[in-house]
Amino acid sequence: MTQTLGIRKAITNLNEAHRRFEVRPAVDPNFFSEWQAEFPELSAIEQATCDRLKIRYQYYQAEGAITESTVNLIVIAPLLEALGLFDPPYKVRGEKYVRIEIENGETILEGLIDVLLVQDSLWLILLETKRYGFSVMQALPQTLAYMMSHPNPESFALITTGEDYLFVKLDRQTQQYDISDKFTLSTRQGNQLYRVVQILKSFI
């Protein structure tokens, strides 16, 4: 009998994701080279936007825990707006329902993607946000599950807490995935949101 499970309950750690989806970390250092490329400098306006969002995030962070919905409002939505991703030819889907059949159809996994950016039928970026104090690595198993429902073999995702940012690449043809370095707003050495925006722009 087919059983239906929620992704958040069924995929709670990386070992579970590896087993259920038969995926593994890539060993080739060039597998996920997209985030390591040389990118054009951001414009003065883009840099100013990144600086403003960093200051805004730190303002809210000083009060303590920040919820996922607050992160979306104060950082993610303004960032997508600044990149023009709410307008044609792009479309943003909030809480996109996904359904994945695994184990020869014996198990169905269901869940909601926080933010999905779509261009025609192509999923450009899947964005999973988490509350302040939550490690981005803790969201990797669920993010891989969402990426398994992608209609194309290769997909990219961004996991963020608002403070930390981690890019993910999945290739379902080779059943491999890899992650970028973690970018964070907690460093005093510049604003790493610049790099996050540069990588996002390269995907679109």
C-alpha positions in Angstrom: 0.0 0.0 0.0 1.3 3.5 -0.9 2.1 5.7 2.0 2.1 9.5 1.9 4.6 11.4 4.2 5.4 15.0 4.7 9.0 15.9 3.5 9.8 17.6 6.8 9.0 14.5 8.8 10.3 11.9 6.4 13.7 13.6 5.5 15.2 14.7 8.8 19.0 14.2 8.1 21.4 13.8 5.2 21.7 10.0 5.6 18.0 9.7 5.2 18.1 11.9 2.0 21.0 9.8 0.6 19.1 6.6 1.3 15.7 7.6 0.0 16.8 9.5 -3.1 20.0 7.5 -3.8 22.0 10.7 -4.1 25.6 11.3 -2.9 27.9 14.3 -2.6 30.0 15.0 -5.7 33.7 14.2 -5.4 34.8 16.2 -8.5 35.8 19.8 -7.3 34.5 21.2 -10.6 31.0 19.7 -10.3 29.7 22.9 -8.8 31.9 25.5 -10.4 29.1 28.0 -11.1 29.4 29.8 -7.7 33.2 30.1 -8.0 33.3 32.0 -11.3 34.6 35.6 -11.7 31.5 37.8 -11.8 31.1 41.5 -12.9 31.1 44.0 -10.1 27.7 45.1 -8.7 26.5 48.5 -9.6 26.5 51.3 -6.9 22.8 50.9 -6.5 23.0 47.1 -6.0 25.8 47.5 -3.5 23.8 50.1 -1.6 20.8 47.8 -1.5 23.0 44.9 -0.1 24.4 47.3 2.5 20.9 48.4 3.5 19.6 44.9 3.8 22.6 43.8 5.9 22.0 46.7 8.3 18.3 46.0 8.4 18.9 42.3 9.2 21.3 43.2 12.0 18.7 45.7 13.4 16.1 42.9 13.7 18.7 40.3 14.8 19.6 42.5 17.8 16.1 41.9 19.2 16.6 38.1 19.3 15.1 35.3 17.3 13.8 36.1 13.8 11.0 34.0 12.2 11.1 32.6 8.7 8.3 34.9 7.6 10.2 37.9 9.0 13.3 36.9 7.1 11.2 36.7 3.9 9.8 40.2 4.5 12.9 42.1 5.5 15.5 40.5 3.3 14.4 38.0 0.7 11.5 39.9 -0.9 13.4 43.2 -1.1 16.4 41.3 -2.6 14.2 39.6 -5.3 12.6 43.0 -6.0 16.0 44.7 -6.4 17.0 42.0 -8.9 13.7 42.5 -10.9 12.6 38.9 -10.3 9.0 39.7 -9.5 8.5 41.0 -13.1 8.4 39.4 -16.5 9.8 37.0 -17.7 10.1 35.7 -14.1 7.4 34.6 -11.7 7.7 34.0 -8.0 5.7 31.2 -6.3 5.3 31.2 -2.5 4.8 27.9 -0.7 4.8 25.9 -3.9 3.4 22.4 -3.4 5.6 19.5 -4.5 4.9 15.8 -4.7 7.6 13.2 -5.1 7.2 9.4 -5.7 10.1 7.3 -4.4 10.8 3.7 -3.6 9.1 2.5 -6.9 6.0 4.5 -6.1 5.5 2.9 -2.7 6.1 6.2 -0.9 4.9 9.7 -1.8 6.5 12.7 -0.2 4.7 16.0 -0.1 5.9 19.4 1.0 5.9 23.2 0.4 8.8 25.1 -1.1 9.2 28.5 0.6 10.0 30.5 -2.5 10.2 29.2 -6.1 11.5 31.4 -9.0 10.1 30.4 -12.3 10.9 31.4 -15.9 8.4 29.7 -18.2 8.6 26.0 -17.2 12.2 26.4 -16.0 12.8 26.5 -12.2 15.6 29.0 -11.8 16.1 29.0 -8.1 14.5 27.3 -5.1 14.9 29.2 -1.9 14.4 27.6 1.5 14.4 30.1 4.4 14.9 29.3 8.0 14.6 31.2 11.3 17.6 32.9 12.9 19.7 30.5 15.0 18.9 27.6 12.6 21.9 26.2 10.7 21.6 26.3 6.9 23.1 22.8 6.8 20.1 21.5 8.8 17.9 22.5 5.9 20.0 20.7 3.3 18.2 17.3 3.5 14.8 18.9 2.9 16.1 21.1 0.2 17.5 18.1 -1.7 14.0 16.5 -1.4 12.4 19.6 -2.9 15.0 19.6 -5.7 14.2 16.0 -6.5 10.8 17.2 -7.8 12.5 19.6 -10.3 11.3 18.9 -13.8 14.8 19.2 -15.2 17.8 17.0 -14.4 20.0 19.9 -13.1 18.8 22.4 -10.5 20.1 25.0 -8.1 18.9 26.1 -4.7 19.6 28.7 -2.1 19.2 28.0 1.6 19.2 31.0 3.9 18.5 32.1 7.5 18.8 35.7 6.5 22.2 35.8 8.1 23.8 32.7 6.3 23.5 31.7 2.7 24.3 28.4 1.1 23.9 27.4 -2.6 23.2 23.8 -3.7 23.5 22.1 -7.1 21.8 18.8 -7.9 22.2 16.6 -11.0 19.6 13.9 -11.0 21.3 12.2 -14.0 24.4 11.4 -12.0 22.6 11.4 -8.7 25.1 13.8 -7.3 24.9 17.1 -5.4 27.3 19.7 -4.0 27.2 22.9 -1.9 29.0 26.2 -2.1 30.9 27.8 0.7 28.7 29.5 3.3 28.3 33.2 2.9 27.4 35.1 6.1 26.4 38.6 7.2 28.1 38.1 10.5 31.6 38.8 9.2 33.2 42.2 9.5 35.2 41.7 6.3 32.9 43.4 3.8 29.4 42.4 2.9 29.1 38.9 1.6 25.6 39.6 0.4 27.4 41.1 -2.6 28.7 37.6 -3.6 25.3 36.1 -3.0 23.7 38.6 -5.4 26.4 38.1 -8.0 25.8 34.3 -7.9 22.0 34.8 -8.1 22.4 37.1 -11.1 24.6 34.5 -12.9 21.7 32.0 -12.6 19.2 34.3 -14.1 
